Amino acid sequence: MRYVATLVAADRLTEELLATVASELDGAGGDPDWLAPGKACDLALEASDPATARAVLDRILAGRRVDFAVQPREGRRKRLLVADMESTVIRNEMLDELAEIAGVRSRVEAITAEAMNGVLDFAASLRQRVELLEGLPDAALDQAAGRIEVEAGAGELVATMRRHGATTVLVSGGFDCFAEKIRAGLGFDRRHANELLVAGGRILGRLREPILDGDAKRAILLSLCDELGISPGEAAAVGDGANDLAMLAAAGLGVAFHGKPVVAAAASVRIDHGDLTALLYFQGYRGGEIRPTPVPNPSP
């Protein structure tokens, strides 16, 4: 089988580094194919073992601000993107933002960290955290939305994949009031998230059941594949937390984006240094194909 190793630099990719990589990768042949000069490059691998190639790249690139993927050359461009929202498409954890407004951020952040690292069950930990918001005025939702920071490359990722015919879906264990703002602001086709219950101008400290957790994210990805008439191998998924692991494992291209340790250890493809445009280069998009879309933060 023909594979390709794609290197994407957060800073600059040099000819010297590529020569070193090519000399040590089994089956590397031909000239480097620059997807974006000084930024991203493909190296063809003939009959190479991908696990061995990844281990070699891990060793050579240790300490360098370069991300990489090793995958079959055929079928790299995906027809479906399923993306986690918090700490992936946006930099925030919105429950933490609400907790700060409520004065309980340190308590909520401690539970969030354990859940995202797989120490606590996600659904149970989410209920526990939401209970701490009980009685908070619903005006806090708009206040928290004003703090949203979109991750670099998110707009380009969504716009470029949609322009080339892919369906893009936001799937979040967070709250639908924020997911809808992000969906509309960045142009995702759809969104799935949990509903935070509000009544009488106050947050009730409860969610509508059932909870959208890691298993639900995986089920949504597979259901979308069935609906679109594609295989899971034609899907890309990206996320950072333990509740994304099942979704990442189900996708043909599952990417840990600045992932928590448990996620980074499990994922075969990681973006540790760069932004979300790396996910486009991994699919073989060239710099000139990436649609520049500087998107302002969604307004409250």
C-alpha positions in Angstrom: 0.0 0.0 0.0 1.2 3.5 -0.8 1.4 5.8 2.2 2.2 9.5 2.6 3.9 11.3 5.6 2.7 14.9 5.9 4.8 17.3 8.0 3.3 20.6 9.1 5.4 23.2 10.9 4.1 25.7 13.4 7.1 27.8 12.6 9.1 26.9 9.5 9.9 23.6 7.7 13.4 23.4 6.2 14.8 21.4 3.4 17.5 20.1 5.8 15.0 18.7 8.2 13.1 17.0 5.3 16.3 15.5 4.0 17.0 14.0 7.5 13.5 12.6 7.7 13.6 11.1 4.2 16.9 9.5 4.9 15.6 7.6 7.9 12.1 6.8 6.8 11.8 3.3 5.3 10.4 3.4 1.8 10.6 7.2 1.4 11.1 8.1 -2.3 10.8 10.9 -4.8 11.1 14.6 -4.3 9.2 16.3 -1.4 5.8 17.6 -2.5 5.4 21.0 -0.9 1.8 21.7 0.0 2.8 25.2 1.3 6.4 26.4 1.0 8.1 26.3 4.3 4.9 25.2 6.0 3.7 21.8 4.9 5.1 19.0 2.8 4.2 15.4 1.7 6.8 12.6 1.5 5.7 9.5 -0.4 6.3 6.2 1.4 6.2 3.0 -0.6 5.3 -0.2 1.2 6.2 1.3 4.6 4.8 0.2 7.9 2.9 3.2 9.2 3.5 2.4 12.9 7.2 2.2 12.3 7.2 5.4 10.3 5.3 7.2 13.1 7.9 6.0 15.6 10.7 7.3 13.5 9.0 10.7 13.0 8.3 10.9 16.8 12.0 10.5 17.4 13.3 12.8 14.7 10.8 15.6 15.4 11.0 15.5 19.2 11.5 19.0 20.5 10.6 20.6 17.1 7.4 22.5 16.5 6.3 20.1 13.7 3.1 18.0 13.5 2.8 15.0 11.3 0.5 12.3 10.0 1.2 9.0 8.3 -1.7 7.6 6.3 -2.7 5.9 3.1 -2.4 8.2 0.1 -5.8 7.2 -1.3 -8.9 8.7 0.3 -7.1 11.4 2.3 -9.7 14.1 1.5 -12.7 13.4 3.8 -16.3 14.0 3.1 -17.4 14.6 6.7 -15.9 16.6 9.5 -17.1 16.1 13.0 -15.5 18.5 15.4 -15.6 18.9 19.2 -16.3 22.5 20.3 -14.6 23.4 23.6 -10.8 23.6 23.7 -10.9 22.6 20.0 -12.9 24.9 17.8 -13.0 27.5 20.5 -10.3 28.0 23.2 -12.8 28.2 26.1 -14.5 25.7 28.3 -17.8 27.4 28.5 -18.9 25.7 31.7 -15.8 27.1 33.3 -16.7 30.6 32.0 -20.1 30.3 33.6 -18.6 29.0 36.8 -16.3 32.0 37.0 -19.4 34.3 36.8 -21.0 32.2 39.5 -17.9 32.3 41.7 -17.3 28.6 41.6 -14.7 28.3 38.8 -12.0 26.6 40.8 -14.4 23.8 41.9 -15.7 23.3 38.4 -12.3 23.4 36.7 -11.0 20.7 39.0 -13.9 18.4 38.0 -13.5 19.4 34.3 -9.8 18.5 34.3 -10.5 15.0 35.8 -13.3 14.4 33.3 -11.2 15.4 30.2 -8.3 13.2 31.4 -10.6 10.2 31.7 -10.4 10.1 35.5 -14.2 10.7 36.0 -17.1 9.5 34.0 -18.1 12.4 31.7 -21.8 12.3 32.1 -21.7 12.1 35.9 -19.1 14.8 36.2 -21.1 17.1 33.9 -24.2 16.8 36.0 -22.1 17.5 39.1 -20.6 20.6 37.5 -24.0 21.9 36.2 -25.5 21.6 39.7 -23.1 24.2 40.9 -24.7 26.7 38.5 -28.2 26.4 40.0 -29.8 29.8 40.5 -27.4 31.7 38.3 -29.3 34.4 36.3 -29.7 33.4 32.6 -28.1 36.7 31.6 -24.8 35.0 32.5 -25.2 33.0 29.3 -24.8 36.1 27.1 -22.0 37.3 29.4 -20.1 34.1 29.0 -20.7 34.1 25.2 -19.0 37.4 25.0 -15.8 35.7 26.2 -15.7 33.1 23.3 -12.3 32.9 21.5 -12.3 31.0 18.2 -9.3 28.8 17.7 -6.9 29.8 14.9 -7.7 27.9 11.7 -11.2 26.9 12.7 -12.9 29.2 10.1 -10.5 28.1 7.3 -11.0 24.4 8.2 -14.8 24.6 8.0 -14.9 26.9 4.9 -12.4 24.9 2.9 -13.9 21.5 3.6 -17.4 22.8 2.8 -16.2 24.5 -0.4 -14.9 21.1 -1.5 -18.2 19.3 -0.8 -17.7 18.0 2.8 -20.4 18.2 5.5 -19.2 19.8 8.7 -20.8 19.1 12.0 -20.1 20.5 15.5 -20.6 17.9 18.3 -20.2 19.1 21.8 -20.7 17.8 25.3 -21.2 21.5 26.2 -24.3 23.6 25.9 -26.4 24.1 22.8 -26.9 27.9 23.4 -23.1 28.3 22.7 -22.9 25.6 20.1 -25.5 27.4 18.0 -23.6 30.6 18.1 -20.4 28.8 16.9 -22.3 26.9 14.2 -23.7 30.1 12.8 -20.6 32.1 13.2 -18.2 29.6 11.6 -20.6 28.1 9.0 -20.9 24.5 10.3 -23.8 22.7 8.6 -25.1 21.3 11.9 -24.5 21.1 15.6 -25.3 18.7 18.4 -24.9 19.6 22.1 -26.5 19.3 25.5 -29.5 21.5 26.5 -29.0 23.5 29.7 -32.4 23.9 31.4 -33.5 27.5 32.2 -36.7 28.7 33.7 -37.9 31.9 35.4 -34.8 33.7 34.3 -32.5 31.3 36.2 -30.3 28.3 35.4 -31.9 25.3 37.0 -28.7 23.3 37.5 -29.9 20.5 35.3 -29.6 19.3 31.7 -32.1 17.7 29.5 -31.5 14.0 29.4 -30.0 12.0 27.8 -26.5 13.5 28.2 -24.5 13.8 25.0 -21.3 12.1 26.0 -18.4 10.3 24.3 -20.5 7.3 23.2 -23.1 9.7 21.8 -20.5 11.6 19.8 -19.4 8.3 18.2 -23.0 7.3 17.5 -23.6 10.7 15.8 -20.5 10.3 13.6 -21.6 6.8 12.5 -25.2 8.0 11.9 -24.0 10.8 9.8 -21.9 8.4 7.7 -25.0 6.2 7.2 -27.1 9.3 6.2 -24.5 10.5 3.7 -23.9 7.1 2.3 -20.2 7.1 3.2 -17.9 4.8 5.3 -16.4 6.0 8.6 -13.1 5.9 6.8 -14.3 8.9 4.8 -14.8 11.0 7.9 -12.4 13.2 9.9 -12.9 13.9 13.6 -11.0 16.2 15.9 -11.1 16.8 19.6 -9.1 17.2 22.8 -10.7 15.3 25.7 -11.3 11.8 26.9 -15.0 12.0 25.8 -13.7 12.4 22.2 -11.7 9.2 22.1 -14.5 6.9 20.8 -15.3 9.4 18.0 -11.7 9.8 17.0 -11.2 6.0 16.9 -14.3 5.6 14.6 -13.1 8.1 12.0 -10.8 7.4 9.1 -8.8 10.5 10.2 -9.1 11.0 14.0 -7.0 13.9 15.2 -6.1 14.9 18.8 -5.9 18.7 18.9 -3.6 19.8 21.7 -5.0 16.8 23.4 -5.1 15.9 27.0 -2.5 13.2 27.9 -4.8 10.3 27.7 -6.0 11.4 24.2 -2.6 12.2 22.9 -1.4 8.8 23.9 -4.2 7.0 22.1 -4.4 9.0 18.9 -2.3 8.1 15.9 -2.5 11.6 14.5 -2.0 14.7 16.7 -1.8 18.4 16.3 0.4 19.4 19.2 2.0 22.6 17.9 0.0 24.2 15.0 -3.5 25.4 14.4 -6.5 23.7 12.8 -5.3 24.3 9.3 -3.0 21.3 9.9 -6.0 19.1 9.5 -6.4 20.4 6.0 -2.7 19.8 5.1 -3.1 16.2 6.5 -5.9 15.8 3.9 -3.6 16.9 1.1 -5.0 20.4 0.6 -2.5 22.9 -0.7 -2.0 26.4 0.7 -3.7 28.0 -2.3 -6.8 25.9 -1.7 -7.3 26.9 1.8 -10.0 29.5 1.9 -8.9 32.5 4.0 -11.7 33.3 6.3 -10.8 35.6 9.2 -14.0 35.1 11.3 -14.8 37.4 14.2 -15.8 35.9 17.5 -19.5 35.1 17.4 -21.5 37.9 19.1 -23.5 37.1 22.2 
